[in-house]
Amino acid sequence: MAAKVLLKNDHIEGIRYYDTYRKHGGYEAAEKALKMAQADIVEEVKKSGLRGRGGAGFPTGMKWSFLAKPDGVPRHLVCNADESEPGTFKDRYLMEFHPHILIEGLLISSFALGSNATYIYIRGEYAWIVNILEEAIDEAKKAGWLGKNIQGTGFDCEIYVHRGAGAYICGEETALIESLEGKRGNPRMKPPFPAIQGLWMRPTVVNNVETLAAVVPIINMGGEEYAKIGVGRSTGSKLLSVCGNVNKPGVYEIDMTISVEEFIYSDEYCGGIPNGKRLKACIPGGSSVPIVPANLLFKTAKGETRYMNYESLSDGGFATGTMMGSGGFIVLDEDQCIVRHTMTLARFYNHESCGQCSPCREGTGWMYKILKNIEGGKGKMSDIGLLWDIQRRIEGNTICPLGDAAAWPVAAAIRHFRDEFEWHVNNPEESQRRNYGLAHYADPIHVPASA
């Protein structure tokens, strides 16, 4: 059984309420942190090796250390709760069932960063969770953990919940900041980075829900102890949202030392694939990361076992690997159509593009139309090469990562499953069927250099 630090109290009834949370060790980390120097808290987070759990995986302590501290200028902490990545729902689970671990993490982080006004920017569709968070904030404030002169330390901090309007682009930190300021949620050019000029042009740190919640066990255990969980640079625990063709979908906490095969087939986690179907492919980190076929999911390019951590999943680069990403683990069995799934993702990214950058604005729509034609039996063989060229011209040529997020799934689908694209072109009538059994277990098919 993997060690749990964020969900260790998952079995306790009423843990979402302050009294129960406090009874089971809640706010002990806050008590400890409020007696520490701010720099010492940042140092503990650095020692922990905690990496951003929202997708990028950037070292959290290092990000905190970049925060500018000009005299007389307020600083802000913003919690990114705009969990809009298809296949990802672990932050929702934390906020719905463990809101106080997030509030405590926000309090500690706000103290460490000197933020007196901290914001939770939550996805607009999470309307019911707004009420849960507001209730938890009220409970914490009544208990003296928020407001003026917290626990007699002289530190003031208020936490505000801001509901977004349902735009995926606002998951990008600068677009989130623009939206929080009341503007259209368009990403900003960087530099300057938010650590220098963020919310209202003040120094700002933006962290994901899971990242901030992880600060609580880090302070409780100490950074060095926390770093002993996991392996290498993949320290601590990681929450994964599991969906697709598995017997046990849900949210799981792992310590990143287990293999992908064990995670999929173990009764402790996903419980295998329904109806004895074979595994075809997996998207391990949310819709924006490259899909991996079954033959490369359990072994790296070097033939080594692939583990559920940042380094192992990305081994070999995007030609053969993928990313941990936001932890949205989507499993596809042998009956799933890769072209159809890729088309669905392309439609999503086309819809969610803010339109600010021409490659993303035009390219995402173009890719969706081509994929729709191929999937619907109206494609040409030349469309496959055209798709490859379009995604290549989008990647790396946009202000924010949404362009990359739209390009990577298409590139990986063509790279590993080109035969399926060709099958659709060569079988126009049959390709309109929704559930065909074209399984893929051969070596990955690489796109010719001419494409």
C-alpha positions in Angstrom: 0.0 0.0 0.0 1.5 3.3 -1.1 2.1 6.0 1.5 -0.6 8.6 1.6 0.0 12.2 2.8 -2.7 14.2 1.1 -5.5 11.6 1.4 -4.4 9.9 4.6 -7.7 11.0 6.3 -9.9 10.1 3.3 -11.7 7.4 5.3 -12.7 9.8 8.1 -16.3 10.9 8.0 -16.8 14.6 8.1 -13.1 15.4 7.4 -14.2 18.4 5.2 -15.4 20.2 8.3 -13.0 22.2 10.6 -13.7 20.5 13.9 -13.0 17.0 12.4 -10.0 18.2 10.4 -8.5 19.9 13.5 -9.1 16.8 15.6 -7.1 14.7 13.2 -4.0 17.0 13.1 -5.3 19.8 11.0 -3.6 23.2 11.3 -0.7 21.7 13.2 1.5 22.5 10.2 0.2 26.1 10.3 1.0 26.4 14.0 4.5 25.3 13.2 5.0 27.5 10.2 3.7 30.7 11.9 6.6 30.3 14.3 9.2 29.9 11.5 11.0 32.6 9.5 9.5 33.1 6.1 12.7 32.2 4.4 12.9 29.0 6.4 9.5 27.8 5.0 10.7 28.5 1.5 13.8 26.5 2.2 11.8 23.5 3.5 9.8 23.5 0.3 13.0 23.6 -1.7 14.4 20.7 0.3 11.2 18.7 -0.4 11.8 18.7 -4.1 8.1 19.5 -4.6 7.3 20.2 -8.3 4.2 22.0 -9.6 1.4 19.5 -9.7 -0.6 21.4 -12.3 1.2 20.1 -15.3 4.5 21.9 -15.8 6.4 20.2 -13.0 8.5 23.2 -12.2 10.2 23.2 -8.7 7.9 25.0 -6.4 10.5 26.3 -3.9 12.5 27.8 -6.8 9.4 29.5 -8.2 8.8 31.0 -4.7 12.3 32.3 -4.5 11.9 34.3 -7.7 9.2 36.4 -6.1 10.2 40.1 -6.1 9.9 41.9 -2.8 10.1 45.7 -3.5 9.5 47.8 -0.4 5.9 49.0 0.1 4.5 46.9 -2.7 1.9 44.2 -1.8 2.5 40.6 -2.9 -0.1 38.1 -3.8 -0.6 34.3 -3.9 -3.1 32.9 -6.4 -4.4 29.4 -6.3 -5.1 28.0 -9.7 -8.2 25.9 -9.3 -9.3 26.3 -12.9 -9.1 22.5 -13.5 -10.3 22.3 -17.1 -7.9 19.8 -18.6 -10.0 16.9 -20.1 -9.4 13.8 -18.0 -8.3 15.7 -14.9 -10.4 16.0 -11.7 -8.1 15.4 -8.7 -8.2 19.1 -7.6 -12.0 18.9 -7.6 -11.7 15.9 -5.2 -9.4 17.8 -2.9 -11.6 20.9 -2.8 -14.8 18.9 -2.4 -13.7 16.5 0.3 -10.6 18.0 1.9 -11.0 21.8 1.6 -9.2 22.6 4.9 -5.9 21.0 3.7 -6.0 23.5 0.8 -6.9 26.4 3.2 -4.1 25.4 5.5 -1.7 25.2 2.6 -2.7 28.6 1.4 -2.2 30.1 4.8 1.3 28.7 5.2 2.2 29.7 1.7 0.8 33.1 2.1 2.8 33.6 5.2 6.0 32.4 3.5 5.4 34.7 0.6 4.1 37.7 2.5 0.7 37.7 0.8 -2.0 39.4 2.8 -4.7 39.0 0.0 -4.8 35.5 -1.5 -7.1 34.3 -4.2 -8.6 31.0 -5.3 -9.5 31.2 -9.0 -11.9 28.3 -9.5 -13.3 26.8 -12.6 -16.8 28.3 -13.3 -18.4 24.8 -13.6 -17.4 24.0 -10.1 -20.3 26.0 -8.7 -21.1 23.7 -5.8 -17.5 23.6 -4.7 -17.4 27.4 -4.3 -19.9 27.0 -1.4 -17.8 24.3 0.2 -14.7 26.5 0.0 -16.5 29.5 1.3 -17.8 27.5 4.2 -14.3 26.2 5.0 -12.9 29.7 4.8 -15.5 31.0 7.2 -14.7 28.1 9.6 -11.0 28.9 9.5 -11.6 32.5 10.1 -13.8 31.9 13.1 -11.1 29.7 14.5 -8.6 32.5 14.1 -6.6 31.1 11.2 -7.6 33.9 8.8 -8.2 37.7 9.1 -6.3 40.1 11.3 -3.4 39.2 13.6 -3.6 35.5 12.9 -3.0 33.5 16.1 -1.4 36.6 17.6 1.5 36.6 15.1 0.7 40.0 13.7 0.2 38.5 10.2 -2.9 39.4 8.3 -4.4 37.3 5.5 -7.7 37.0 3.7 -8.6 34.3 1.2 -11.1 35.2 -1.6 -12.8 32.7 -4.0 -13.2 34.0 -7.5 -15.3 32.0 -9.9 -14.2 31.9 -13.6 -16.5 31.9 -16.5 -15.6 28.5 -17.9 -12.6 29.3 -20.2 -9.9 26.6 -20.4 -7.4 29.3 -21.4 -7.6 30.8 -17.9 -5.7 27.8 -16.6 -2.7 29.5 -18.0 -1.4 31.7 -15.2 -1.2 35.0 -17.0 -4.6 34.5 -18.6 -5.9 33.7 -15.1 -4.4 36.9 -13.7 -6.0 38.9 -16.5 -9.4 37.3 -15.8 -9.0 37.9 -12.0 -8.4 41.6 -12.8 -11.8 41.7 -14.7 -10.3 41.6 -18.2 -10.7 39.1 -21.1 -8.7 36.0 -20.2 -5.9 36.4 -22.8 -2.4 35.2 -21.9 0.2 37.9 -21.4 3.6 38.1 -23.2 6.4 37.1 -20.9 8.7 38.6 -19.6 7.8 40.2 -17.3 6.8 37.1 -15.4 4.1 37.1 -12.6 6.8 36.9 -9.9 7.8 40.4 -11.0 4.6 41.9 -12.3 1.5 39.7 -11.8 -1.8 40.6 -10.3 -2.4 44.3 -10.6 1.3 44.5 -11.7 2.4 43.3 -8.3 4.7 40.4 -7.5 2.5 37.2 -7.7 3.0 33.5 -7.3 0.4 31.2 -9.0 0.3 27.6 -7.8 -2.0 24.7 -8.4 -4.4 23.3 -5.8 -2.5 20.0 -5.2 0.8 21.9 -5.0 -0.4 24.2 -2.3 -2.1 21.4 -0.4 1.2 19.5 -0.4 2.8 22.3 1.6 1.0 21.0 4.7 2.7 17.6 4.9 6.0 19.2 3.9 5.9 21.4 6.9 4.6 18.6 9.2 7.2 16.1 8.1 10.1 18.4 7.1 11.3 18.9 3.6 14.0 16.2 3.8 11.5 13.6 5.1 9.0 14.4 2.4 11.7 14.1 -0.3 12.3 10.5 0.8 8.9 9.6 -0.6 9.1 8.9 -4.3 12.3 8.5 -6.3 15.0 10.8 -7.8 13.6 14.2 -8.7 10.0 12.8 -8.5 9.6 13.4 -4.8 6.5 13.2 -2.6 3.1 11.8 -3.6 1.1 12.5 -6.7 -2.7 12.5 -7.2 -3.9 10.9 -10.4 -7.4 11.2 -11.9 -8.2 7.9 -13.6 -10.9 7.5 -16.3 -11.5 5.6 -19.5 -11.5 1.8 -19.9 -10.6 0.7 -16.3 -12.6 -1.2 -13.7 -11.9 1.3 -11.0 -11.9 4.9 -12.2 -11.3 7.6 -9.5 -8.6 9.6 -7.7 -5.5 7.8 -6.5 -2.5 8.9 -4.5 0.8 7.3 -5.5 4.4 7.7 -4.4 5.7 7.5 -8.0 7.7 4.4 -7.4 5.2 2.0 -9.0 5.3 0.8 -12.6 2.7 1.8 -15.1 1.7 -1.8 -15.5 1.1 -2.2 -11.8 -0.9 1.0 -11.6 -3.3 -0.2 -14.4 -3.7 -3.8 -13.4 -3.3 -3.8 -9.6 -6.5 -4.1 -7.5 -5.2 -1.4 -5.3 -5.5 1.1 -8.2 -7.2 0.8 -11.6 -8.1 -2.9 -11.3 -7.4 -3.7 -14.9 -9.5 -3.3 -18.1 -13.2 -4.3 -18.2 -14.4 -7.4 -20.0 -10.9 -8.8 -20.5 -10.1 -6.3 -23.2 -6.5 -5.7 -24.2 -4.9 -2.3 -23.5 -4.4 -0.2 -26.6 -3.0 3.1 -25.4 -2.9 5.5 -22.6 -2.8 9.3 -22.1 -1.1 9.5 -18.7 -1.1 13.2 -17.9 -4.3 14.8 -19.2 -5.5 15.5 -22.8 -2.5 17.8 -23.7 0.2 15.2 -23.3 1.3 12.7 -26.0 -0.6 9.4 -26.2 1.5 6.3 -25.7 0.7 2.9 -27.4 0.6 -0.2 -25.2 4.0 -1.5 -26.4 5.7 1.6 -25.2 3.6 2.2 -22.1 5.2 -0.5 -20.0 8.8 -0.2 -21.3 10.9 2.9 -22.1 12.8 3.3 -25.4 15.7 1.6 -23.7 13.6 -1.4 -22.8 13.5 -0.4 -19.1 10.4 -0.6 -17.0 8.4 2.6 -17.2 7.3 4.0 -13.8 4.7 6.5 -12.8 6.9 9.5 -12.4 8.1 12.6 -14.2 11.4 11.2 -15.5 10.3 7.7 -16.6 7.2 8.8 -18.4 9.2 11.3 -20.4 12.1 9.0 -21.2 13.1 9.3 -24.8 11.4 12.6 -25.3 8.1 13.0 -27.2 9.2 10.6 -29.9 8.6 7.7 -27.6 7.6 9.1 -24.3 5.0 11.4 -22.8 4.6 13.5 -19.6 3.1 13.2 -16.1 1.3 16.5 -16.8 -1.7 17.2 -14.6 -2.1 13.6 -13.7 -5.2 12.9 -15.9 -4.7 9.2 -16.6 -6.9 8.1 -19.6 -6.9 4.5 -20.5 -8.1 3.2 -23.9 -8.8 -0.4 -24.7 -8.5 -2.3 -28.0 -11.9 -1.1 -29.3 -11.2 2.6 -29.1 -10.6 4.6 -32.3 -7.5 6.8 -31.9 -8.5 9.0 -34.8 -11.9 9.7 -33.3 -10.3 10.5 -29.9 -7.8 12.8 -31.5 -10.6 14.6 -33.4 -12.5 15.1 -30.1 -9.4 16.7 -28.5 -8.7 18.9 -31.5 -12.3 20.1 -31.4 -11.8 21.0 -27.7 -8.6 23.0 -28.2 -10.1 24.8 -31.2 -13.1 25.8 -29.1 -10.9 26.9 -26.2 -8.3 28.9 -28.1 -8.5 32.5 -27.2 -7.6 33.5 -30.7 -4.8 35.8 -29.8 -2.1 33.9 -31.8 -2.6 33.1 -35.5 -1.0 29.6 -35.4 -3.3 28.5 -32.6 -6.4 30.4 -33.8 -6.2 29.1 -37.4 -4.3 25.9 -36.9 -6.5 24.3 -34.2 -9.6 24.7 -36.4 -7.8 23.4 -39.5 -6.6 20.3 -37.6 -10.1 19.7 -36.3 -11.7 19.9 -39.8 -9.1 17.6 -41.3 -9.5 15.0 -38.5 -13.3 15.3 -38.9 -13.0 14.5 -42.6 -10.7 11.6 -42.0 -12.8 10.1 -39.2 -15.9 10.6 -41.3 -14.6 8.8 -44.4 -13.9 11.9 -46.4 -10.2 12.1 -45.9 -7.3 11.8 -48.4 -3.9 10.2 -47.8 -2.2 13.6 -48.2 -4.3 14.9 -45.2 -2.1 12.9 -42.9 1.0 14.7 -44.0 -0.8 18.0 -43.9 -1.9 17.4 -40.3 1.7 16.7 -39.4 2.8 19.9 -41.0 0.1 22.0 -39.3 0.9 20.7 -35.8 4.6 21.3 -36.4 3.9 24.9 -37.3 1.8 25.5 -34.2 4.1 24.0 -31.6 6.4 26.6 -30.0 4.9 29.5 -32.0 2.3 30.8 -29.5 2.3 33.1 -26.5 1.0 30.4 -24.2 1.2 26.5 -24.1 -2.3 26.0 -25.4 -0.9 25.7 -29.0 1.6 23.0 -27.8 -1.2 21.3 -26.0 -3.3 21.1 -29.2 -0.3 20.0 -31.3 1.2 17.3 -29.2 -1.8 14.9 -29.2 -2.0 15.1 -33.0 1.7 14.5 -33.4 1.7 11.5 -31.1 -1.4 10.0 -32.7 0.2 10.2 -36.2 3.6 9.0 -34.9 2.3 5.9 -33.1 -1.0 5.2 -35.0 -0.4 6.3 -38.6 -1.9 2.9 -39.7 -5.2 3.9 -38.2 -5.3 7.2 -40.1 -4.5 5.3 -43.3 -7.2 2.7 -42.5 -9.8 5.5 -42.3 -8.7 6.9 -45.6 -8.7 3.5 -47.3 -12.0 2.3 -45.7 -14.3 5.4 -46.0 -17.6 3.5 -45.4 -16.4 1.4 -42.5 -14.5 4.3 -40.9 -17.9 5.9 -40.0 -18.6 3.1 -37.6 -18.1 4.3 -34.0 -16.7 1.2 -32.4 -14.3 -0.8 -34.6 -11.8 -3.2 -33.2 -8.5 -2.1 -34.9 -6.0 -2.9 -32.2 -2.4 -1.7 -32.4 0.4 -3.7 -30.8 3.1 -3.4 -33.4 6.2 -1.2 -33.1 5.4 2.5 -33.3 5.0 3.7 -36.9 7.1 6.8 -37.4 6.1 9.6 -39.8 8.4 9.6 -42.8 10.8 12.5 -43.0 9.0 13.7 -46.2 5.9 14.4 -44.1 
